[in-house]
Amino acid sequence: MTVKRPEPAPVQQSRKTTFIEGITTPRYNHHTAADVGSRNVNISRNITRSSANLENAQSWQFKYAQLLDVPVEDVLNHKLYNFIEEWWGTPYRMGGKTRDGIDCSGFVNMLVNTVFQLSLAGNSVQLYNAVQKRVSARDLHEGDLVFFKIHHRRISHVGIYLENDKFVHASTSAGVMISDLKEPYWKRYFAGGGRL
């Protein structure tokens, strides 16, 4: 009769499992609910205000953050960007005030009246004369007007400042769009900013 010998016991492995890049974790969790309750466990300690805002950001915020080259968390004025979105790409038409065509002052007047609830009317020269305070390029804030003298000695174009040197306007070439004050063309003709 043959006696069957028991198989040798497996060699006890380390109590830690090693993962990629040397990250280790205990193999068995000996903590009880009481242990966790006795420690100050704050799972939100690594969540910052900006990361929480980023997680809750809307698609329009990502779009305009990219166009303005700013953090998503900085794009907050839903009413302003929704208005821009509705008019985006509307062709330029001198004297126009509809989605079939709009000129620069018509667009600015409509935006200021709708978004900022300020009564505003007039062409670019009249708007330039209506501002209460002249503002340099470095002191511009969202909603300020930006003025240009394009091939004229007088003001001939107007837009609305957004942020990071970007402004929205109705351009003759592409209609309602966002441009950059640092672009050589706009830098050359920039005549100043104005605050209502």
BELBEL-V302389 format. One record per residue. N is the residue number from 0. RES is the residue in one letter. D_CENTER is the distance of its C-alpha to the mean C-alpha in Angstrom with 2 decimals. Layout:
N;RES;D_CENTER
N;RES;D_CENTER
This chain:
0;M;83.86
1;T;80.65
2;V;78.56
3;K;74.87
4;R;73.09
5;P;69.79
6;E;66.73
7;P;65.40
8;A;62.56
9;P;59.16
10;V;58.08
11;Q;55.65
12;Q;52.25
13;S;50.05
14;R;48.32
15;K;44.93
16;T;43.22
17;T;41.46
18;F;38.41
19;I;36.64
20;E;35.91
21;G;38.39
22;I;36.46
23;T;39.13
24;T;39.47
25;P;42.66
26;R;44.62
27;Y;45.72
28;N;43.88
29;H;46.39
30;H;44.09
31;T;44.96
32;A;42.93
33;A;44.78
34;D;43.65
35;V;39.98
36;G;40.51
37;S;42.17
38;R;39.27
39;N;36.06
40;V;33.71
41;N;30.10
42;I;28.01
43;S;24.75
44;R;25.37
45;N;22.97
46;I;20.07
47;T;17.78
48;R;15.61
49;S;12.43
50;S;14.05
51;A;15.11
52;N;11.72
53;L;10.53
54;E;13.73
55;N;13.16
56;A;9.65
57;Q;10.10
58;S;10.06
59;W;8.19
60;Q;5.01
61;F;5.97
62;K;7.02
63;Y;4.64
64;A;2.68
65;Q;6.46
66;L;7.58
67;L;6.33
68;D;7.27
69;V;5.42
70;P;5.63
71;V;4.23
72;E;6.46
73;D;5.32
74;V;3.51
75;L;7.20
76;N;9.24
77;H;10.34
78;K;13.25
79;L;11.68
80;Y;9.42
81;N;12.44
82;F;14.69
83;I;13.05
84;E;13.23
85;E;16.84
86;W;17.82
87;W;16.10
88;G;19.03
89;T;21.56
90;P;24.24
91;Y;25.35
92;R;28.64
93;M;30.35
94;G;30.92
95;G;28.98
96;K;27.22
97;T;26.72
98;R;24.72
99;D;27.64
100;G;26.72
101;I;25.22
102;D;25.50
103;C;23.15
104;S;24.69
105;G;24.98
106;F;21.28
107;V;20.48
108;N;23.24
109;M;22.11
110;L;18.45
111;V;19.71
112;N;22.44
113;T;20.42
114;V;17.18
115;F;18.67
116;Q;22.25
117;L;23.85
118;S;26.81
119;L;26.36
120;A;28.50
121;G;29.78
122;N;29.29
123;S;27.37
124;V;30.44
125;Q;30.92
126;L;27.29
127;Y;27.72
128;N;30.89
129;A;29.40
130;V;26.75
131;Q;27.95
132;K;26.58
133;R;25.99
134;V;23.04
135;S;22.81
136;A;19.90
137;R;19.28
138;D;19.28
139;L;16.88
140;H;14.58
141;E;12.29
142;G;14.97
143;D;17.47
144;L;19.44
145;V;19.83
146;F;23.28
147;F;25.00
148;K;28.66
149;I;28.89
150;H;32.54
151;H;33.75
152;R;34.87
153;R;33.06
154;I;29.51
155;S;28.83
156;H;25.09
157;V;22.27
158;G;18.52
159;I;15.83
160;Y;13.75
161;L;9.97
162;E;9.22
163;N;10.20
164;D;13.08
165;K;11.40
166;F;13.07
167;V;13.80
168;H;17.51
169;A;20.35
170;S;21.74
171;T;25.33
172;S;24.65
173;A;21.78
174;G;21.31
175;V;18.04
176;M;15.35
177;I;12.82
178;S;14.73
179;D;14.80
180;L;17.30
181;K;18.42
182;E;19.74
183;P;23.53
184;Y;24.09
185;W;21.76
186;K;22.78
187;R;26.38
188;Y;26.26
189;F;23.92
190;A;26.11
191;G;24.00
192;G;21.71
193;G;22.85
194;R;22.05
195;L;23.65
